Amino acid sequence: MGVMEKLDELTSSDAREYLTFRLDQEEYGIDILKVQEIRGYEPPTRVANAPNFIKGVVNLRGTIVPIVDMRLKFSCSKADYNSFTVVIILNLRNRIVGIVVDSVSDVMELPAESLKSAPDIESVIDSAAVLGLGSLGDRMLILLDIERLMSAPDMGLVGTSD
């Protein structure tokens, strides 16, 4: 999908709501419709031979949910677990995944005109998983296509196909 198609997809509705969260110094936004719940961090059960950013799994009311530490996935300098550390439980089509983030900021509604395409620069984030940049006042959000990010081959999360 090219940059223009991504922007068309972003701007197809007048405004969208994004859950914003922090990783290190950056602020990210994900489509609120993909968020099932937000929970406090609890150490998951380790899974043998999983990539280092997959912390393990938790049992969420009978569903086994893989937990991805986004700080390790995005090569942040450190990953401290404290009282602000939270797990965002995502409902991605037929797959439930949890992501560990430093903290959740708020829910922001971004009008289409505040969205910009992301500059094409080398990054630890697959550029296909960045929808664009959103700005509101002095805040700059990196808007993630969290579904694409969680289904990338290096994630090792086997799920249902489209």
URJO-V68095 format. One record per residue. N is the residue number from 1. RES is the residue in three letters. PSI is psi in degrees with one decimal (* if undefined). OMEGA is omega in radians with two decimals (none if undefined). D_CENTER is the distance of its C-alpha to the mean C-alpha in Angstrom with 2 decimals. Layout:
n->N res->RES psi->PSI omega->OMEGA d_center->D_CENTER
n->N res->RES psi->PSI omega->OMEGA d_center->D_CENTER
This chain:
n->1 res->MET psi->126.1 omega->-3.12 d_center->18.81
n->2 res->GLY psi->172.5 omega->-3.12 d_center->20.24
n->3 res->VAL psi->-42.4 omega->-3.09 d_center->19.18
n->4 res->MET psi->-40.9 omega->3.12 d_center->21.50
n->5 res->GLU psi->-38.9 omega->3.12 d_center->20.26
n->6 res->LYS psi->-44.5 omega->3.14 d_center->16.67
n->7 res->LEU psi->-38.6 omega->3.09 d_center->18.22
n->8 res->ASP psi->-41.8 omega->3.13 d_center->20.45
n->9 res->GLU psi->-42.1 omega->3.13 d_center->17.65
n->10 res->LEU psi->-40.6 omega->-3.02 d_center->16.05
n->11 res->THR psi->6.3 omega->-3.09 d_center->19.52
n->12 res->SER psi->-30.9 omega->3.04 d_center->20.86
n->13 res->SER psi->157.8 omega->-3.03 d_center->20.72
n->14 res->ASP psi->-49.2 omega->-3.13 d_center->22.01
n->15 res->ALA psi->147.0 omega->3.10 d_center->19.15
n->16 res->ARG psi->154.2 omega->3.11 d_center->15.76
n->17 res->GLU psi->135.8 omega->-3.13 d_center->14.09
n->18 res->TYR psi->136.5 omega->2.96 d_center->10.67
n->19 res->LEU psi->127.5 omega->-3.12 d_center->9.39
n->20 res->THR psi->141.3 omega->3.13 d_center->9.30
n->21 res->PHE psi->160.7 omega->-3.11 d_center->8.59
n->22 res->ARG psi->141.4 omega->2.97 d_center->10.28
n->23 res->LEU psi->114.2 omega->-3.12 d_center->10.16
n->24 res->ASP psi->-124.3 omega->-3.11 d_center->13.81
n->25 res->GLN psi->-4.1 omega->-3.02 d_center->15.21
n->26 res->GLU psi->153.6 omega->3.07 d_center->12.34
n->27 res->GLU psi->131.8 omega->-3.07 d_center->10.69
n->28 res->TYR psi->158.0 omega->3.07 d_center->7.47
n->29 res->GLY psi->139.7 omega->3.05 d_center->7.30
n->30 res->ILE psi->150.5 omega->-3.12 d_center->5.84
n->31 res->ASP psi->122.5 omega->-3.09 d_center->8.88
n->32 res->ILE psi->-25.8 omega->-3.11 d_center->10.58
n->33 res->LEU psi->-16.5 omega->3.13 d_center->12.30
n->34 res->LYS psi->-7.5 omega->-3.06 d_center->9.60
n->35 res->VAL psi->124.4 omega->3.12 d_center->9.63
n->36 res->GLN psi->-46.1 omega->3.12 d_center->12.65
n->37 res->GLU psi->167.9 omega->3.10 d_center->13.21
n->38 res->ILE psi->130.1 omega->-3.07 d_center->12.58
n->39 res->ARG psi->158.6 omega->3.00 d_center->14.77
n->40 res->GLY psi->155.1 omega->-3.13 d_center->16.34
n->41 res->TYR psi->133.5 omega->2.97 d_center->15.75
n->42 res->GLU psi->138.5 omega->-3.08 d_center->18.43
n->43 res->PRO psi->125.9 omega->-3.14 d_center->19.14
n->44 res->PRO psi->169.4 omega->3.05 d_center->18.40
n->45 res->THR psi->125.1 omega->-3.11 d_center->21.09
n->46 res->ARG psi->149.9 omega->3.07 d_center->20.96
n->47 res->VAL psi->127.7 omega->-3.12 d_center->21.10
n->48 res->ALA psi->141.7 omega->3.05 d_center->23.62
n->49 res->ASN psi->15.9 omega->3.09 d_center->22.78
n->50 res->ALA psi->153.2 omega->3.05 d_center->18.99
n->51 res->PRO psi->154.5 omega->-3.03 d_center->17.13
n->52 res->ASN psi->-26.9 omega->-3.12 d_center->16.98
n->53 res->PHE psi->-9.0 omega->3.01 d_center->13.23
n->54 res->ILE psi->106.3 omega->-3.02 d_center->13.66
n->55 res->LYS psi->-22.9 omega->-3.11 d_center->15.30
n->56 res->GLY psi->-152.7 omega->-3.14 d_center->16.99
n->57 res->VAL psi->154.6 omega->3.00 d_center->17.14
n->58 res->VAL psi->155.9 omega->3.08 d_center->18.01
n->59 res->ASN psi->110.8 omega->-3.10 d_center->20.28
n->60 res->LEU psi->95.3 omega->-3.13 d_center->18.96
n->61 res->ARG psi->46.3 omega->3.07 d_center->22.12
n->62 res->GLY psi->-8.0 omega->3.10 d_center->23.24
n->63 res->THR psi->129.8 omega->3.09 d_center->20.03
n->64 res->ILE psi->118.8 omega->-3.01 d_center->18.96
n->65 res->VAL psi->120.6 omega->3.04 d_center->15.21
n->66 res->PRO psi->142.4 omega->-3.13 d_center->13.72
n->67 res->ILE psi->118.9 omega->-3.12 d_center->11.83
n->68 res->VAL psi->125.0 omega->3.08 d_center->9.60
n->69 res->ASP psi->106.5 omega->-3.07 d_center->10.04
n->70 res->MET psi->-26.2 omega->3.14 d_center->7.42
n->71 res->ARG psi->-37.6 omega->3.09 d_center->10.59
n->72 res->LEU psi->-39.1 omega->3.13 d_center->12.58
n->73 res->LYS psi->-39.7 omega->-3.11 d_center->10.36
n->74 res->PHE psi->14.0 omega->3.08 d_center->10.44
n->75 res->SER psi->41.8 omega->3.05 d_center->14.05
n->76 res->CYS psi->155.6 omega->-3.04 d_center->14.22
n->77 res->SER psi->-34.1 omega->-3.12 d_center->17.88
n->78 res->LYS psi->160.1 omega->3.09 d_center->17.70
n->79 res->ALA psi->87.8 omega->3.10 d_center->15.90
n->80 res->ASP psi->138.7 omega->3.08 d_center->18.05
n->81 res->TYR psi->119.1 omega->3.12 d_center->17.76
n->82 res->ASN psi->-167.3 omega->-3.05 d_center->19.36
n->83 res->SER psi->-16.8 omega->3.12 d_center->19.80
n->84 res->PHE psi->-18.0 omega->-3.10 d_center->16.78
n->85 res->THR psi->129.4 omega->-3.13 d_center->14.35
n->86 res->VAL psi->163.0 omega->3.05 d_center->12.45
n->87 res->VAL psi->124.0 omega->3.06 d_center->10.62
n->88 res->ILE psi->119.0 omega->3.11 d_center->8.46
n->89 res->ILE psi->121.4 omega->-3.09 d_center->9.99
n->90 res->LEU psi->141.9 omega->3.04 d_center->8.60
n->91 res->ASN psi->100.1 omega->-3.07 d_center->11.49
n->92 res->LEU psi->97.3 omega->-3.04 d_center->11.07
n->93 res->ARG psi->-110.4 omega->-3.09 d_center->14.68
n->94 res->ASN psi->18.2 omega->-3.09 d_center->16.62
n->95 res->ARG psi->136.0 omega->3.07 d_center->14.13
n->96 res->ILE psi->127.7 omega->-3.12 d_center->12.76
n->97 res->VAL psi->144.0 omega->3.06 d_center->10.13
n->98 res->GLY psi->140.1 omega->3.06 d_center->9.31
n->99 res->ILE psi->134.7 omega->3.12 d_center->6.87
n->100 res->VAL psi->128.2 omega->3.11 d_center->9.08
n->101 res->VAL psi->162.2 omega->-3.12 d_center->8.69
n->102 res->ASP psi->-45.6 omega->3.12 d_center->11.94
n->103 res->SER psi->156.9 omega->3.05 d_center->12.27
n->104 res->VAL psi->132.6 omega->-3.12 d_center->11.32
n->105 res->SER psi->-72.6 omega->-3.11 d_center->13.33
n->106 res->ASP psi->-174.5 omega->3.03 d_center->14.11
n->107 res->VAL psi->126.3 omega->-3.11 d_center->13.82
n->108 res->MET psi->137.4 omega->3.01 d_center->14.97
n->109 res->GLU psi->122.9 omega->-3.13 d_center->16.81
n->110 res->LEU psi->119.2 omega->3.04 d_center->16.87
n->111 res->PRO psi->153.2 omega->-3.07 d_center->19.97
n->112 res->ALA psi->-35.3 omega->-3.07 d_center->20.04
n->113 res->GLU psi->-11.1 omega->3.12 d_center->22.25
n->114 res->SER psi->4.4 omega->-3.11 d_center->19.82
n->115 res->LEU psi->136.1 omega->3.13 d_center->17.47
n->116 res->LYS psi->153.6 omega->3.06 d_center->18.31
n->117 res->SER psi->147.8 omega->-3.13 d_center->17.60
n->118 res->ALA psi->141.5 omega->3.08 d_center->16.02
n->119 res->PRO psi->147.3 omega->-3.10 d_center->18.84
n->120 res->ASP psi->86.5 omega->-3.12 d_center->19.36
n->121 res->ILE psi->155.6 omega->3.09 d_center->19.18
n->122 res->GLU psi->135.3 omega->-3.09 d_center->18.62
n->123 res->SER psi->160.7 omega->3.07 d_center->15.33
n->124 res->VAL psi->-15.0 omega->3.12 d_center->13.59
n->125 res->ILE psi->130.6 omega->3.07 d_center->10.74
n->126 res->ASP psi->122.8 omega->-3.06 d_center->12.22
n->127 res->SER psi->-26.8 omega->3.11 d_center->13.43
n->128 res->ALA psi->-20.3 omega->-3.12 d_center->13.14
n->129 res->ALA psi->-1.1 omega->3.08 d_center->9.33
n->130 res->VAL psi->115.5 omega->3.14 d_center->9.89
n->131 res->LEU psi->-35.5 omega->-3.11 d_center->11.38
n->132 res->GLY psi->-166.3 omega->3.13 d_center->13.22
n->133 res->LEU psi->138.3 omega->3.08 d_center->13.94
n->134 res->GLY psi->137.5 omega->3.11 d_center->14.78
n->135 res->SER psi->137.6 omega->3.10 d_center->17.58
n->136 res->LEU psi->110.0 omega->-3.05 d_center->19.17
n->137 res->GLY psi->-128.3 omega->-3.14 d_center->22.15
n->138 res->ASP psi->7.9 omega->-3.14 d_center->21.52
n->139 res->ARG psi->136.9 omega->3.08 d_center->17.74
n->140 res->MET psi->123.1 omega->-3.13 d_center->15.65
n->141 res->LEU psi->139.5 omega->2.98 d_center->12.00
n->142 res->ILE psi->113.0 omega->-3.07 d_center->9.93
n->143 res->LEU psi->122.1 omega->-3.05 d_center->8.57
n->144 res->LEU psi->141.3 omega->2.92 d_center->5.97
n->145 res->ASP psi->86.1 omega->-2.97 d_center->7.24
n->146 res->ILE psi->-30.1 omega->3.13 d_center->4.56
n->147 res->GLU psi->-45.0 omega->3.13 d_center->8.00
n->148 res->ARG psi->-41.1 omega->-3.12 d_center->9.54
n->149 res->LEU psi->-43.4 omega->-3.09 d_center->7.32
n->150 res->MET psi->-15.3 omega->3.13 d_center->7.94
n->151 res->SER psi->8.5 omega->3.10 d_center->11.45
n->152 res->ALA psi->146.8 omega->-3.09 d_center->12.42
n->153 res->PRO psi->-36.1 omega->-3.09 d_center->15.79
n->154 res->ASP psi->-11.9 omega->3.14 d_center->15.14
n->155 res->MET psi->-31.5 omega->-3.14 d_center->12.79
n->156 res->GLY psi->16.2 omega->3.13 d_center->16.00
n->157 res->LEU psi->102.2 omega->-3.10 d_center->14.58
n->158 res->VAL psi->126.7 omega->-3.14 d_center->17.42
n->159 res->GLY psi->-165.6 omega->3.13 d_center->17.07
n->160 res->THR psi->148.7 omega->3.11 d_center->18.93
n->161 res->SER psi->170.3 omega->-3.10 d_center->19.33
n->162 res->ASP psi->* omega->none d_center->19.42
